[in-house]
């Protein structure tokens, strides 16, 4: 089937692509901040890296993001635990397909549960723990997981020819926004709240969002000129 490429079609495609990327980006950003505030050690380590790389700069520059290796690991771990699109549907195009011995008729819609796979103890050690180090270079258990869908244990953007076309756009949005939040502010919970008491209940829908709102106090921070993440 052919579709005429007119201004209306182009506009609809752009609205779908940009709208979907922004929705998933904001969802991921909320989960990242919730996990960071619930894990002070990770928050501290991420802020030290950002403030070391960005030392002396007034704002976060896109060019410096390539050096924020731990921040990238934080985002990957957030997407592992909280993939914004938990289910990936696919239509079987061949009547000869078998999955684990089961015949899948042509035309059948098969749904991959990305959320469950990302927490499967068969593939992940301590699957319910927020441990960005599992994605870091140099870690003895590290594997080079990326977003291209080659590792089926980690497919937050899907896989194959019809994986999310806004992967790079969405990831860049999250990376620069999260780096800015951690560079310019320290964060604390409201009085009396403890990190281990943060409600991580998920609200299921087209995307997996937080059921409870996350209330944080931002404290403006002037980062030191030099910082170290050692120790």
SVG drawing of the C-alpha trace seen along z (x, -y; Angstrom):
<svg xmlns="http://www.w3.org/2000/svg" viewBox="-3 -30 43 58">
<polyline fill="none" stroke="black" stroke-width="0.4" points="0.0,0.0 1.3,-3.4 0.8,-6.6 1.1,-10.0 3.8,-12.0 2.0,-15.3 2.3,-18.0 -0.5,-16.3 1.3,-12.9 4.7,-14.5 3.1,-16.5 1.3,-13.4 4.6,-11.4 6.5,-14.2 3.8,-14.6 3.9,-10.8 7.7,-10.5 8.3,-13.6 5.3,-13.1 6.2,-9.4 9.9,-10.3 8.9,-13.1 6.4,-11.0 8.9,-8.1 11.7,-10.5 9.8,-12.2 8.7,-8.9 12.3,-7.6 13.5,-10.9 11.0,-10.5 12.1,-6.9 15.8,-7.9 15.3,-10.6 13.3,-8.2 15.9,-5.5 18.7,-8.0 17.1,-9.5 16.3,-6.0 20.0,-5.1 22.1,-7.9 25.4,-6.1 24.5,-6.1 23.3,-9.7 26.6,-10.8 28.7,-8.9 26.8,-10.2 27.0,-13.8 30.7,-13.6 31.3,-12.3 29.2,-15.1 30.8,-17.8 34.3,-16.5 33.6,-16.4 31.7,-19.8 34.1,-21.5 34.1,-25.3 31.2,-25.3 28.1,-27.3 25.8,-24.7 25.9,-21.2 27.1,-21.1 26.1,-18.3 29.7,-17.7 30.7,-16.7 28.0,-14.0 30.3,-11.4 32.5,-11.4 29.7,-10.7 30.1,-7.0 28.5,-6.4 25.5,-8.6 25.0,-6.4 25.0,-3.3 22.4,-5.0 20.1,-5.6 20.5,-2.0 19.8,-0.6 16.7,-2.8 15.5,-1.5 16.2,2.1 14.1,1.8 11.5,-0.6 11.2,-0.2 8.7,-2.9 7.2,-0.6 6.9,2.7 5.3,4.7 6.5,5.1 4.0,6.5 5.0,8.3 2.9,10.0 4.0,13.4 4.5,13.2 5.5,16.9 3.3,20.0 6.4,22.1 7.5,20.2 8.0,22.2 8.8,20.6 10.1,23.0 8.3,25.9 5.0,24.1 3.7,23.5 2.8,19.8 0.3,19.4 0.8,16.7 -1.0,13.5 -0.7,14.2 0.3,11.2 3.1,12.1 3.8,9.8 7.3,9.7 7.2,8.8 10.3,6.5 9.6,5.7 9.7,9.3 12.8,10.2 14.7,7.2 14.1,8.6 14.6,12.3 17.1,13.8 18.2,16.2 20.0,13.3 20.4,10.7 22.1,11.0 20.0,9.2 17.5,8.3 15.4,6.0 18.3,4.0 19.3,0.7 23.0,1.3 24.3,-0.8 27.7,0.7 26.5,3.8 26.6,1.7 30.0,0.1 33.2,0.9 35.7,2.6 33.1,4.5 34.0,8.2 30.4,9.1 30.0,6.3 28.5,7.0 28.4,4.5 24.6,3.9 23.5,1.2 20.1,0.1 20.3,1.8 18.3,4.8 21.1,7.4 20.9,8.5 17.4,9.8 17.8,9.5 17.9,5.7 15.5,4.3 14.0,1.1 13.5,-0.3 12.5,3.0 14.5,4.9 14.6,5.6 13.5,3.5 10.6,2.0 12.4,1.0 11.8,-2.5 12.9,-5.1 13.3,-7.8 15.9,-5.9 18.7,-8.4 16.4,-11.4 14.8,-10.0 18.2,-9.0 19.8,-12.4 16.8,-14.1 17.1,-12.1 20.9,-12.3 21.1,-16.1 18.1,-16.7 19.4,-14.3 22.9,-15.7 21.6,-19.2 19.5,-18.3 22.4,-16.6 24.9,-19.3 23.0,-22.3 21.2,-20.9 21.5,-18.7 18.3,-16.9 16.6,-15.9 13.4,-14.4 10.7,-16.3 11.3,-16.4 10.9,-13.0 11.0,-11.0 13.6,-8.3 15.0,-6.9 14.0,-3.3 10.4,-4.5 10.0,-5.8 6.9,-4.3 8.1,-2.5 4.6,-1.2 4.1,-1.2 1.1,-2.3 0.6,-0.1 -0.7,-1.5 0.8,-2.2 3.8,-3.3 4.8,-2.3 4.7,-5.4 4.9,-6.0 1.7,-5.6 2.8,-8.0 4.1,-11.5 7.8,-12.1 8.3,-15.2 11.9,-16.5 13.6,-19.7 16.1,-21.1 19.0,-22.8 21.0,-25.1 24.6,-24.1 27.8,-25.7 29.9,-22.7 33.5,-22.7 36.2,-23.2 37.6,-19.7 35.9,-16.5 36.8,-12.9 34.7,-9.8 37.4,-7.5 36.4,-5.7"/>
</svg>
